Amino acid sequence: MSSFFIKTKENPKTARKGKHGAAPKRKSDGDPGAKSKLREKKTNSRYNEEISSDSENEGPTVPRKRQVIVENDYGETPQEKKLRLAKLYLDQLKEADENKAEEEDFETDLIAGRLEEEVLEQKGKLQRFIAKDLIQPEASEIRLLRGHKLPVTCLVISPDDKCIFSAAKDCSIIKWDVESGKKLHTIPGGRKGTEDRHVGHTAHILCMTISSDGKYLATGDMNKLIMIWEAETCKHLYKFTGHKGPVSGLSFRKGTHDLYSASHDRSVKVWNVDENAYVETLFGHQDNITGLDSLGRERCVTTGGRDRTVRVWKIAEESQLVFHGHEGSIDCIQLINEEHMITGADDGSVSLWSVNKKKPLSTVKKAHGCHGDAELQQPHWVASVAALHNSDIVASGSHNSQVQLWKCGQNYRGLERLFTVPVSGFINSLKFSSSGQFLVAGVGQEHRLGRWWRLKDAKNGIYVIPLKRKPPSPEEAKTNE
């Protein structure tokens, strides 16, 4: 190994230097031993210099303290740190893009679901299954709102579920706050003969309806009058005349201010409230019309009392479809969706219908039981019905002081009892809230159309019935999370 360095070409200046770089003394030039020793020292010096030269080629030696400062917790160089941070940034961007894509997919699915529901709703095929989760409320959870002096005949709930409007045989209209149960406004009734100077009704109010945007409230009475009110302030706006008998049914077409009215004069009339105008009259029933309802399509449905028919009126085509099924007078009707409806009759039966079938899809006879002696038993007649739109829940009321909740079968092919809610009095009107959180019942001592039967112990008022749901199972709760 040393011979390699000996063969290396020497620098003359280096050869003439000693260990510390100083020139050797002159007297040693002639001493062979001294020359040999000097040659060995030069060789060792070159060897040491070669080692030092290799270290210099690798870069200057960094002090230990500086190395600690340069390195980080990951034990990496600045270049490795930059690379790691760049990868981390790219991963964050990728994760953000994935989250954004998931949110967009969720929103897309949500919009698609809503559009699908809207299409099914327009076709009358939407049916939300809610009944399986309902449980009977406790008696202490049911509230009674009292303010009318005579039996409550009709009521409606505002589209936002915050207010209830009720009317009664005392000719008054009361606006209630749902949450507090307090009166927000009262339109007092007038005495007979004061029609010219009294702003309001002077005869029994039989029906009422509210527009889907909550702007207009319409009421109809025994004096053949229809009155239009501003729902927010209860200010009187218009008075419609034209019917030749008591006004027994009212309904706004959903999404419009077109008003349909029915009367004991056997006619259906169409009005435009925005224009304060009468549009047309439709005829067909052979007896007093006892109920009317409508949704978004340009048509309405009615019940014809003793003519025992249900009719679907196609307004634009000026035509009608006639349905038969009940054995008695059909007193009430409510649309479940655009294709299905429920009716109740004084023969004690409740029926489900499709507008595509001339006969009921399902009928429950003696829906509220019977009364009287064993040999002379008569069914409790059904005085009111209601439906939670586009769901499988309907309700019926009778003079047996019970509200009956029903579950509609798949495709409305059957009716199954859920539970009953006891109330005190004739159940003259029923309405579900839009949210499905509660049901209201207008009750009184008498039927809304007559005094042939009186319940002395009954109360005149409004029952607010909560629709309670079963608590979710652990598996369902985990899924919802």
PALOKE-552439 format. One record per residue (C-alpha): residue in three letters; residue number from 1; x, y, z. Coordinates in steps of 0.02 Angstrom, whole numbers. Example, Ala and Ser with C-alpha at 12.3 -4.5 7.8 and 13.67 -1.06 7.14 Angstrom:
% residues 2
+-----+-----+--------+--------+--------+
!   r !   k !      x !      y !      z !
+-----+-----+--------+--------+--------+
! ALA !   1 !    615 !   -225 !    390 !
! SER !   2 !    684 !    -53 !    357 !
+-----+-----+--------+--------+--------+
***
This chain:
% residues 481
+-----+-----+--------+--------+--------+
!   r !   k !      x !      y !      z !
+-----+-----+--------+--------+--------+
! MET !   1 !      0 !      0 !      0 !
! SER !   2 !    144 !    119 !     43 !
! SER !   3 !    230 !     82 !   -124 !
! PHE !   4 !     79 !    154 !   -213 !
! PHE !   5 !    104 !    321 !   -130 !
! ILE !   6 !    292 !    313 !   -157 !
! LYS !   7 !    265 !    298 !   -345 !
! THR !   8 !    154 !    449 !   -344 !
! LYS !   9 !    239 !    600 !   -422 !
! GLU !  10 !    311 !    706 !   -285 !
! ASN !  11 !    296 !    890 !   -271 !
! PRO !  12 !    472 !    960 !   -256 !
! LYS !  13 !    416 !   1087 !   -129 !
! THR !  14 !    336 !    953 !    -25 !
! ALA !  15 !    492 !    844 !    -32 !
! ARG !  16 !    597 !    983 !     39 !
! LYS !  17 !    482 !   1011 !    188 !
! GLY !  18 !    484 !    925 !    356 !
! LYS !  19 !    344 !    869 !    464 !
! HIS !  20 !    296 !   1047 !    507 !
! GLY !  21 !    338 !   1113 !    335 !
! ALA !  22 !    512 !   1182 !    386 !
! ALA !  23 !    672 !   1148 !    283 !
! PRO !  24 !    795 !   1019 !    359 !
! LYS !  25 !    963 !   1071 !    426 !
! ARG !  26 !   1113 !   1073 !    305 !
! LYS !  27 !   1222 !    958 !    408 !
! SER !  28 !   1107 !    811 !    384 !
! ASP !  29 !   1120 !    815 !    196 !
! GLY !  30 !   1271 !    707 !    197 !
! ASP !  31 !   1207 !    581 !    323 !
! PRO !  32 !   1130 !    426 !    236 !
! GLY !  33 !   1036 !    373 !    391 !
! ALA !  34 !    960 !    541 !    409 !
! LYS !  35 !    906 !    537 !    227 !
! SER !  36 !    822 !    367 !    253 !
! LYS !  37 !    729 !    430 !    406 !
! LEU !  38 !    677 !    585 !    311 !
! ARG !  39 !    611 !    478 !    166 !
! GLU !  40 !    502 !    375 !    287 !
! LYS !  41 !    432 !    532 !    365 !
! LYS !  42 !    387 !    599 !    192 !
! THR !  43 !    301 !    436 !    146 !
! ASN !  44 !    196 !    437 !    306 !
! SER !  45 !    154 !    618 !    277 !
! ARG !  46 !     92 !    580 !    102 !
! TYR !  47 !    -10 !    434 !    169 !
! ASN !  48 !    -92 !    544 !    298 !
! GLU !  49 !   -123 !    679 !    168 !
! GLU !  50 !   -209 !    553 !     52 !
! ILE !  51 !   -331 !    504 !    190 !
! SER !  52 !   -367 !    687 !    226 !
! SER !  53 !   -392 !    723 !     41 !
! ASP !  54 !   -527 !    588 !     26 !
! SER !  55 !   -621 !    667 !    174 !
! GLU !  56 !   -612 !    838 !     93 !
! ASN !  57 !   -690 !    769 !    -68 !
! GLU !  58 !   -843 !    713 !     33 !
! GLY !  59 !   -871 !    890 !     98 !
! PRO !  60 !   -823 !    982 !    254 !
! THR !  61 !   -859 !    893 !    416 !
! VAL !  62 !  -1016 !    965 !    498 !
! PRO !  63 !  -1006 !    987 !    685 !
! ARG !  64 !  -1121 !    875 !    787 !
! LYS !  65 !  -1222 !   1021 !    852 !
! ARG !  66 !  -1259 !   1083 !    676 !
! GLN !  67 !  -1316 !    908 !    624 !
! VAL !  68 !  -1446 !    908 !    763 !
! ILE !  69 !  -1512 !   1076 !    700 !
! VAL !  70 !  -1525 !   1019 !    518 !
! GLU !  71 !  -1615 !    856 !    552 !
! ASN !  72 !  -1799 !    858 !    610 !
! ASP !  73 !  -1905 !    739 !    711 !
! TYR !  74 !  -1923 !    623 !    561 !
! GLY !  75 !  -1732 !    610 !    544 !
! GLU !  76 !  -1742 !    674 !    366 !
! THR !  77 !  -1646 !    797 !    260 !
! PRO !  78 !  -1725 !    959 !    196 !
! GLN !  79 !  -1753 !    879 !     26 !
! GLU !  80 !  -1839 !    729 !    103 !
! LYS !  81 !  -1946 !    845 !    208 !
! LYS !  82 !  -2000 !    943 !     54 !
! LEU !  83 !  -2044 !    781 !    -34 !
! ARG !  84 !  -2143 !    719 !    116 !
! LEU !  85 !  -2240 !    883 !    133 !
! ALA !  86 !  -2277 !    884 !    -53 !
! LYS !  87 !  -2348 !    708 !    -42 !
! LEU !  88 !  -2450 !    758 !    111 !
! TYR !  89 !  -2520 !    909 !     18 !
! LEU !  90 !  -2566 !    801 !   -131 !
! ASP !  91 !  -2652 !    676 !    -16 !
! GLN !  92 !  -2752 !    818 !     64 !
! LEU !  93 !  -2805 !    881 !   -106 !
! LYS !  94 !  -2856 !    706 !   -157 !
! GLU !  95 !  -2956 !    683 !      4 !
! ALA !  96 !  -3041 !    853 !    -20 !
! ASP !  97 !  -3088 !    806 !   -198 !
! GLU !  98 !  -3159 !    640 !   -139 !
! ASN !  99 !  -3261 !    725 !     -2 !
! LYS ! 100 !  -3325 !    853 !   -127 !
! ALA ! 101 !  -3371 !    714 !   -247 !
! GLU ! 102 !  -3464 !    622 !   -107 !
! GLU ! 103 !  -3558 !    782 !    -60 !
! GLU ! 104 !  -3603 !    812 !   -242 !
! ASP ! 105 !  -3662 !    632 !   -258 !
! PHE ! 106 !  -3765 !    651 !    -99 !
! GLU ! 107 !  -3843 !    813 !   -162 !
! THR ! 108 !  -3875 !    733 !   -331 !
! ASP ! 109 !  -3958 !    583 !   -248 !
! LEU ! 110 !  -4059 !    699 !   -136 !
! ILE ! 111 !  -4119 !    803 !   -284 !
! ALA ! 112 !  -4154 !    645 !   -383 !
! GLY ! 113 !  -4254 !    576 !   -237 !
! ARG ! 114 !  -4355 !    735 !   -223 !
! LEU ! 115 !  -4388 !    739 !   -410 !
! GLU ! 116 !  -4440 !    557 !   -404 !
! GLU ! 117 !  -4559 !    596 !   -260 !
! GLU ! 118 !  -4631 !    744 !   -355 !
! VAL ! 119 !  -4661 !    635 !   -508 !
! LEU ! 120 !  -4742 !    499 !   -402 !
! GLU ! 121 !  -4846 !    632 !   -314 !
! GLN ! 122 !  -4907 !    704 !   -478 !
! LYS ! 123 !  -4951 !    530 !   -537 !
! GLY ! 124 !  -5040 !    492 !   -374 !
! LYS ! 125 !  -4928 !    344 !   -336 !
! LEU ! 126 !  -4825 !    413 !   -191 !
! GLN ! 127 !  -4856 !    320 !    -27 !
! ARG ! 128 !  -4744 !    353 !    122 !
! PHE ! 129 !  -4754 !    213 !    251 !
! ILE ! 130 !  -4772 !    298 !    420 !
! ALA ! 131 !  -4910 !    201 !    506 !
! LYS ! 132 !  -4796 !     61 !    568 !
! ASP ! 133 !  -4704 !    185 !    680 !
! LEU ! 134 !  -4856 !    267 !    762 !
! ILE ! 135 !  -4906 !    233 !    942 !
! GLN ! 136 !  -5059 !    288 !   1038 !
! PRO ! 137 !  -5034 !    452 !   1135 !
! GLU ! 138 !  -5068 !    465 !   1320 !
! ALA ! 139 !  -5227 !    555 !   1375 !
! SER ! 140 !  -5120 !    686 !   1463 !
! GLU ! 141 !  -5033 !    729 !   1299 !
! ILE ! 142 !  -5195 !    778 !   1211 !
! ARG ! 143 !  -5241 !    962 !   1225 !
! LEU ! 144 !  -5416 !   1039 !   1217 !
! LEU ! 145 !  -5434 !   1216 !   1150 !
! ARG ! 146 !  -5597 !   1299 !   1203 !
! GLY ! 147 !  -5667 !   1463 !   1140 !
! HIS ! 148 !  -5823 !   1431 !   1038 !
! LYS ! 149 !  -5992 !   1439 !   1125 !
! LEU ! 150 !  -6075 !   1314 !   1007 !
! PRO ! 151 !  -6016 !   1155 !    918 !
! VAL ! 152 !  -5862 !   1170 !    809 !
! THR ! 153 !  -5912 !   1128 !    630 !
! CYS ! 154 !  -5749 !   1143 !    530 !
! LEU ! 155 !  -5565 !   1184 !    544 !
! VAL ! 156 !  -5404 !   1198 !    444 !
! ILE ! 157 !  -5218 !   1206 !    484 !
! SER ! 158 !  -5103 !   1336 !    407 !
! PRO ! 159 !  -4973 !   1264 !    284 !
! ASP ! 160 !  -4831 !   1301 !    406 !
! ASP ! 161 !  -4922 !   1206 !    546 !
! LYS ! 162 !  -4911 !   1358 !    662 !
! CYS ! 163 !  -5095 !   1407 !    666 !
! ILE ! 164 !  -5267 !   1327 !    671 !
! PHE ! 165 !  -5424 !   1412 !    605 !
! SER ! 166 !  -5590 !   1350 !    673 !
! ALA ! 167 !  -5772 !   1396 !    644 !
! ALA ! 168 !  -5932 !   1349 !    734 !
! LYS ! 169 !  -6120 !   1362 !    741 !
! ASP ! 170 !  -6100 !   1524 !    839 !
! CYS ! 171 !  -6046 !   1601 !    671 !
! SER ! 172 !  -5874 !   1647 !    740 !
! ILE ! 173 !  -5700 !   1611 !    672 !
! ILE ! 174 !  -5550 !   1591 !    788 !
! LYS ! 175 !  -5366 !   1588 !    742 !
! TRP ! 176 !  -5261 !   1487 !    866 !
! ASP ! 177 !  -5076 !   1473 !    898 !
! VAL ! 178 !  -5031 !   1288 !    894 !
! GLU ! 179 !  -4883 !   1295 !   1012 !
! SER ! 180 !  -4962 !   1397 !   1152 !
! GLY ! 181 !  -5144 !   1354 !   1121 !
! LYS ! 182 !  -5191 !   1537 !   1137 !
! LYS ! 183 !  -5312 !   1636 !   1029 !
! LEU ! 184 !  -5226 !   1750 !    905 !
! HIS ! 185 !  -5381 !   1826 !    828 !
! THR ! 186 !  -5570 !   1810 !    840 !
! ILE ! 187 !  -5696 !   1859 !    706 !
! PRO ! 188 !  -5861 !   1867 !    801 !
! GLY ! 189 !  -6022 !   1803 !    726 !
! GLY ! 190 !  -6172 !   1917 !    697 !
! ARG ! 191 !  -6356 !   1896 !    727 !
! LYS ! 192 !  -6479 !   1855 !    592 !
! GLY ! 193 !  -6540 !   2013 !    507 !
! THR ! 194 !  -6376 !   2109 !    531 !
! GLU ! 195 !  -6297 !   2053 !    367 !
! ASP ! 196 !  -6290 !   2231 !    297 !
! ARG ! 197 !  -6187 !   2305 !    439 !
! HIS ! 198 !  -6095 !   2156 !    513 !
! VAL ! 199 !  -5925 !   2106 !    441 !
! GLY ! 200 !  -5929 !   1917 !    455 !
! HIS ! 201 !  -6052 !   1773 !    456 !
! THR ! 202 !  -6227 !   1782 !    529 !
! ALA ! 203 !  -6269 !   1598 !    501 !
! HIS ! 204 !  -6189 !   1431 !    545 !
! ILE ! 205 !  -6022 !   1410 !    459 !
! LEU ! 206 !  -6015 !   1238 !    379 !
! CYS ! 207 !  -5846 !   1233 !    290 !
! MET ! 208 !  -5680 !   1320 !    270 !
! THR ! 209 !  -5515 !   1304 !    175 !
! ILE ! 210 !  -5346 !   1391 !    163 !
! SER ! 211 !  -5238 !   1417 !      8 !
! SER ! 212 !  -5077 !   1316 !     -5 !
! ASP ! 213 !  -4972 !   1475 !     15 !
! GLY ! 214 !  -5069 !   1526 !    170 !
! LYS ! 215 !  -5128 !   1690 !     93 !
! TYR ! 216 !  -5317 !   1667 !     84 !
! LEU ! 217 !  -5445 !   1589 !    201 !
! ALA ! 218 !  -5618 !   1548 !    132 !
! THR ! 219 !  -5774 !   1507 !    234 !
! GLY ! 220 !  -5950 !   1454 !    184 !
! ASP ! 221 !  -6113 !   1462 !    282 !
! MET ! 222 !  -6296 !   1415 !    289 !
! ASN ! 223 !  -6342 !   1584 !    212 !
! LYS ! 224 !  -6270 !   1530 !     43 !
! LEU ! 225 !  -6121 !   1648 !     63 !
! ILE ! 226 !  -5935 !   1623 !     36 !
! MET ! 227 !  -5818 !   1745 !    122 !
! ILE ! 228 !  -5635 !   1772 !     83 !
! TRP ! 229 !  -5514 !   1828 !    219 !
! GLU ! 230 !  -5332 !   1875 !    228 !
! ALA ! 231 !  -5264 !   1731 !    332 !
! GLU ! 232 !  -5123 !   1830 !    413 !
! THR ! 233 !  -5229 !   1972 !    481 !
! CYS ! 234 !  -5404 !   1896 !    470 !
! LYS ! 235 !  -5456 !   2050 !    370 !
! HIS ! 236 !  -5614 !   2029 !    266 !
! LEU ! 237 !  -5580 !   2043 !     79 !
! TYR ! 238 !  -5724 !   1979 !    -30 !
! LYS ! 239 !  -5897 !   1903 !    -25 !
! PHE ! 240 !  -5951 !   1778 !   -157 !
! THR ! 241 !  -6135 !   1749 !   -192 !
! GLY ! 242 !  -6218 !   1635 !   -318 !
! HIS ! 243 !  -6260 !   1472 !   -231 !
! LYS ! 244 !  -6445 !   1440 !   -200 !
! GLY ! 245 !  -6418 !   1330 !    -48 !
! PRO ! 246 !  -6302 !   1314 !    103 !
! VAL ! 247 !  -6118 !   1306 !     55 !
! SER ! 248 !  -6059 !   1135 !    116 !
! GLY ! 249 !  -5886 !   1115 !     41 !
! LEU ! 250 !  -5736 !   1225 !     -4 !
! SER ! 251 !  -5561 !   1189 !    -70 !
! PHE ! 252 !  -5420 !   1287 !   -150 !
! ARG ! 253 !  -5328 !   1203 !   -291 !
! LYS ! 254 !  -5150 !   1172 !   -230 !
! GLY ! 255 !  -5024 !   1298 !   -294 !
! THR ! 256 !  -5159 !   1418 !   -355 !
! HIS ! 257 !  -5295 !   1534 !   -293 !
! ASP ! 258 !  -5432 !   1444 !   -389 !
! LEU ! 259 !  -5573 !   1403 !   -269 !
! TYR ! 260 !  -5698 !   1260 !   -286 !
! SER ! 261 !  -5863 !   1268 !   -189 !
! ALA ! 262 !  -6005 !   1143 !   -165 !
! SER ! 263 !  -6180 !   1171 !   -104 !
! HIS ! 264 !  -6343 !   1091 !    -57 !
! ASP ! 265 !  -6407 !   1163 !   -220 !
! ARG ! 266 !  -6317 !   1012 !   -300 !
! SER ! 267 !  -6192 !   1118 !   -396 !
! VAL ! 268 !  -6004 !   1144 !   -396 !
! LYS ! 269 !  -5940 !   1319 !   -434 !
! VAL ! 270 !  -5767 !   1381 !   -482 !
! TRP ! 271 !  -5699 !   1551 !   -427 !
! ASN ! 272 !  -5540 !   1651 !   -454 !
! VAL ! 273 !  -5498 !   1737 !   -290 !
! ASP ! 274 !  -5355 !   1843 !   -360 !
! GLU ! 275 !  -5476 !   1920 !   -484 !
! ASN ! 276 !  -5624 !   1917 !   -364 !
! ALA ! 277 !  -5718 !   1830 !   -503 !
! TYR ! 278 !  -5841 !   1689 !   -536 !
! VAL ! 279 !  -5784 !   1564 !   -670 !
! GLU ! 280 !  -5913 !   1427 !   -700 !
! THR ! 281 !  -6042 !   1306 !   -626 !
! LEU ! 282 !  -6047 !   1116 !   -642 !
! PHE ! 283 !  -6201 !   1006 !   -615 !
! GLY ! 284 !  -6224 !    819 !   -593 !
! HIS ! 285 !  -6270 !    766 !   -415 !
! GLN ! 286 !  -6449 !    714 !   -379 !
! ASP ! 287 !  -6446 !    764 !   -196 !
! ASN ! 288 !  -6362 !    887 !    -77 !
! ILE ! 289 !  -6174 !    890 !    -96 !
! THR ! 290 !  -6102 !    854 !     76 !
! GLY ! 291 !  -5914 !    862 !     48 !
! LEU ! 292 !  -5780 !    922 !    -73 !
! ASP ! 293 !  -5591 !    911 !    -89 !
! SER ! 294 !  -5451 !    946 !   -215 !
! LEU ! 295 !  -5262 !    940 !   -236 !
! GLY ! 296 !  -5148 !   1001 !   -377 !
! ARG ! 297 !  -5238 !    938 !   -531 !
! GLU ! 298 !  -5373 !   1041 !   -612 !
! ARG ! 299 !  -5512 !    938 !   -540 !
! CYS ! 300 !  -5605 !    907 !   -377 !
! VAL ! 301 !  -5698 !    765 !   -293 !
! THR ! 302 !  -5869 !    775 !   -208 !
! THR ! 303 !  -5992 !    667 !   -112 !
! GLY ! 304 !  -6176 !    675 !   -153 !
! GLY ! 305 !  -6262 !    628 !     10 !
! ARG ! 306 !  -6417 !    527 !    -22 !
! ASP ! 307 !  -6379 !    498 !   -206 !
! ARG ! 308 !  -6242 !    383 !   -137 !
! THR ! 309 !  -6114 !    436 !   -267 !
! VAL ! 310 !  -5937 !    500 !   -268 !
! ARG ! 311 !  -5894 !    609 !   -416 !
! VAL ! 312 !  -5730 !    665 !   -493 !
! TRP ! 313 !  -5751 !    830 !   -586 !
! LYS ! 314 !  -5629 !    864 !   -729 !
! ILE ! 315 !  -5643 !   1053 !   -735 !
! ALA ! 316 !  -5552 !   1086 !   -899 !
! GLU ! 317 !  -5646 !    950 !   -991 !
! GLU ! 318 !  -5812 !    993 !   -906 !
! SER ! 319 !  -5841 !    808 !   -875 !
! GLN ! 320 !  -5865 !    696 !   -724 !
! LEU ! 321 !  -5836 !    518 !   -666 !
! VAL ! 322 !  -5967 !    434 !   -555 !
! PHE ! 323 !  -5925 !    305 !   -420 !
! HIS ! 324 !  -6043 !    194 !   -319 !
! GLY ! 325 !  -6011 !     92 !   -163 !
! HIS ! 326 !  -6089 !    151 !      1 !
! GLU ! 327 !  -6261 !     92 !     56 !
! GLY ! 328 !  -6305 !    254 !    146 !
! SER ! 329 !  -6281 !    441 !    130 !
! ILE ! 330 !  -6098 !    485 !     96 !
! ASP ! 331 !  -6058 !    629 !    213 !
! CYS ! 332 !  -5871 !    662 !    198 !
! ILE ! 333 !  -5724 !    642 !     79 !
! GLN ! 334 !  -5536 !    675 !     78 !
! LEU ! 335 !  -5403 !    648 !    -56 !
! ILE ! 336 !  -5250 !    547 !      0 !
! ASN ! 337 !  -5155 !    586 !   -160 !
! GLU ! 338 !  -5201 !    628 !   -339 !
! GLU ! 339 !  -5264 !    451 !   -372 !
! HIS ! 340 !  -5339 !    392 !   -207 !
! MET ! 341 !  -5470 !    453 !    -84 !
! ILE ! 342 !  -5562 !    403 !     74 !
! THR ! 343 !  -5748 !    425 !    113 !
! GLY ! 344 !  -5864 !    400 !    261 !
! ALA ! 345 !  -6052 !    370 !    265 !
! ASP ! 346 !  -6198 !    363 !    385 !
! ASP ! 347 !  -6205 !    174 !    361 !
! GLY ! 348 !  -6051 !    167 !    472 !
! SER ! 349 !  -5930 !    120 !    333 !
! VAL ! 350 !  -5762 !    190 !    280 !
! SER ! 351 !  -5703 !    160 !    100 !
! LEU ! 352 !  -5542 !    180 !      3 !
! TRP ! 353 !  -5556 !    226 !   -182 !
! SER ! 354 !  -5449 !    242 !   -337 !
! VAL ! 355 !  -5502 !    366 !   -471 !
! ASN ! 356 !  -5472 !    225 !   -596 !
! LYS ! 357 !  -5597 !    105 !   -516 !
! LYS ! 358 !  -5785 !    133 !   -506 !
! LYS ! 359 !  -5799 !     27 !   -348 !
! PRO ! 360 !  -5705 !     46 !   -183 !
! LEU ! 361 !  -5535 !    -37 !   -166 !
! SER ! 362 !  -5577 !    -77 !     15 !
! THR ! 363 !  -5724 !    -49 !    133 !
! VAL ! 364 !  -5735 !    -71 !    322 !
! LYS ! 365 !  -5914 !    -86 !    383 !
! LYS ! 366 !  -5965 !    -33 !    559 !
! ALA ! 367 !  -5798 !     57 !    570 !
! HIS ! 368 !  -5846 !    139 !    735 !
! GLY ! 369 !  -5954 !      1 !    806 !
! CYS ! 370 !  -6142 !      3 !    841 !
! HIS ! 371 !  -6261 !     78 !    967 !
! GLY ! 372 !  -6437 !     36 !   1029 !
! ASP ! 373 !  -6520 !   -120 !   1093 !
! ALA ! 374 !  -6462 !   -290 !   1035 !
! GLU ! 375 !  -6610 !   -312 !    918 !
! LEU ! 376 !  -6608 !   -133 !    854 !
! GLN ! 377 !  -6424 !    -98 !    838 !
! GLN ! 378 !  -6371 !     37 !    718 !
! PRO ! 379 !  -6193 !     79 !    664 !
! HIS ! 380 !  -6113 !    241 !    723 !
! TRP ! 381 !  -6111 !    347 !    567 !
! VAL ! 382 !  -5947 !    419 !    505 !
! ALA ! 383 !  -5957 !    609 !    512 !
! SER ! 384 !  -5779 !    655 !    460 !
! VAL ! 385 !  -5623 !    583 !    379 !
! ALA ! 386 !  -5445 !    646 !    354 !
! ALA ! 387 !  -5287 !    588 !    266 !
! LEU ! 388 !  -5104 !    629 !    286 !
! HIS ! 389 !  -5064 !    668 !    105 !
! ASN ! 390 !  -4955 !    542 !     11 !
! SER ! 391 !  -4943 !    425 !    160 !
! ASP ! 392 !  -5025 !    266 !    226 !
! ILE ! 393 !  -5117 !    352 !    371 !
! VAL ! 394 !  -5301 !    403 !    373 !
! ALA ! 395 !  -5422 !    444 !    513 !
! SER ! 396 !  -5609 !    442 !    539 !
! GLY ! 397 !  -5725 !    518 !    668 !
! SER ! 398 !  -5901 !    478 !    727 !
! HIS ! 399 !  -6026 !    525 !    860 !
! ASN ! 400 !  -5961 !    387 !    973 !
! SER ! 401 !  -5829 !    509 !   1038 !
! GLN ! 402 !  -5684 !    415 !    959 !
! VAL ! 403 !  -5556 !    459 !    827 !
! GLN ! 404 !  -5502 !    301 !    736 !
! LEU ! 405 !  -5329 !    293 !    656 !
! TRP ! 406 !  -5308 !    176 !    507 !
! LYS ! 407 !  -5162 !    105 !    409 !
! CYS ! 408 !  -5184 !     90 !    221 !
! GLY ! 409 !  -5116 !    -69 !    143 !
! GLN ! 410 !  -4993 !    -79 !      0 !
! ASN ! 411 !  -5064 !     15 !   -150 !
! TYR ! 412 !  -5215 !     58 !    -41 !
! ARG ! 413 !  -5287 !   -116 !    -53 !
! GLY ! 414 !  -5345 !   -127 !    126 !
! LEU ! 415 !  -5377 !    -39 !    292 !
! GLU ! 416 !  -5306 !    -96 !    458 !
! ARG ! 417 !  -5350 !    -23 !    628 !
! LEU ! 418 !  -5206 !     60 !    719 !
! PHE ! 419 !  -5283 !    135 !    878 !
! THR ! 420 !  -5423 !    247 !    940 !
! VAL ! 421 !  -5411 !    414 !   1028 !
! PRO ! 422 !  -5556 !    459 !   1145 !
! VAL ! 423 !  -5629 !    634 !   1131 !
! SER ! 424 !  -5790 !    705 !   1199 !
! GLY ! 425 !  -5923 !    746 !   1070 !
! PHE ! 426 !  -5973 !    736 !    887 !
! ILE ! 427 !  -5816 !    736 !    781 !
! ASN ! 428 !  -5870 !    858 !    646 !
! SER ! 429 !  -5700 !    892 !    569 !
! LEU ! 430 !  -5527 !    810 !    561 !
! LYS ! 431 !  -5363 !    876 !    488 !
! PHE ! 432 !  -5183 !    814 !    488 !
! SER ! 433 !  -5041 !    938 !    498 !
! SER ! 434 !  -4931 !    948 !    343 !
! SER ! 435 !  -4782 !    882 !    441 !
! GLY ! 436 !  -4880 !    735 !    510 !
! GLN ! 437 !  -4836 !    785 !    688 !
! PHE ! 438 !  -5015 !    806 !    750 !
! LEU ! 439 !  -5199 !    784 !    710 !
! VAL ! 440 !  -5337 !    906 !    758 !
! ALA ! 441 !  -5520 !    864 !    787 !
! GLY ! 442 !  -5662 !    989 !    792 !
! VAL ! 443 !  -5799 !    925 !    909 !
! GLY ! 444 !  -5965 !    980 !    979 !
! GLN ! 445 !  -6126 !    924 !   1060 !
! GLU ! 446 !  -6214 !    913 !    891 !
! HIS ! 447 !  -6181 !    860 !    713 !
! ARG ! 448 !  -6127 !   1005 !    603 !
! LEU ! 449 !  -6280 !    994 !    490 !
! GLY ! 450 !  -6421 !    966 !    615 !
! ARG ! 451 !  -6488 !    947 !    791 !
! TRP ! 452 !  -6571 !    778 !    779 !
! TRP ! 453 !  -6445 !    705 !    902 !
! ARG ! 454 !  -6368 !    792 !   1052 !
! LEU ! 455 !  -6229 !    734 !   1168 !
! LYS ! 456 !  -6261 !    825 !   1331 !
! ASP ! 457 !  -6094 !    787 !   1412 !
! ALA ! 458 !  -5992 !    833 !   1258 !
! LYS ! 459 !  -5878 !    985 !   1246 !
! ASN ! 460 !  -5869 !   1113 !   1107 !
! GLY ! 461 !  -5687 !   1134 !   1061 !
! ILE ! 462 !  -5533 !   1075 !    969 !
! TYR ! 463 !  -5428 !    926 !   1018 !
! VAL ! 464 !  -5244 !    931 !    968 !
! ILE ! 465 !  -5184 !    750 !    959 !
! PRO ! 466 !  -4995 !    718 !    945 !
! LEU ! 467 !  -4941 !    582 !    825 !
! LYS ! 468 !  -4806 !    493 !    924 !
! ARG ! 469 !  -4675 !    382 !    844 !
! LYS ! 470 !  -4593 !    227 !    915 !
! PRO ! 471 !  -4414 !    256 !    973 !
! PRO ! 472 !  -4292 !    188 !    843 !
! SER ! 473 !  -4208 !     22 !    876 !
! PRO ! 474 !  -4019 !     22 !    908 !
! GLU ! 475 !  -3989 !    -39 !    731 !
! GLU ! 476 !  -4100 !     98 !    657 !
! ALA ! 477 !  -4019 !    231 !    767 !
! LYS ! 478 !  -3847 !    175 !    710 !
! THR ! 479 !  -3904 !    180 !    528 !
! ASN ! 480 !  -3975 !    355 !    549 !
! GLU ! 481 !  -3810 !    415 !    621 !
+-----+-----+--------+--------+--------+
***
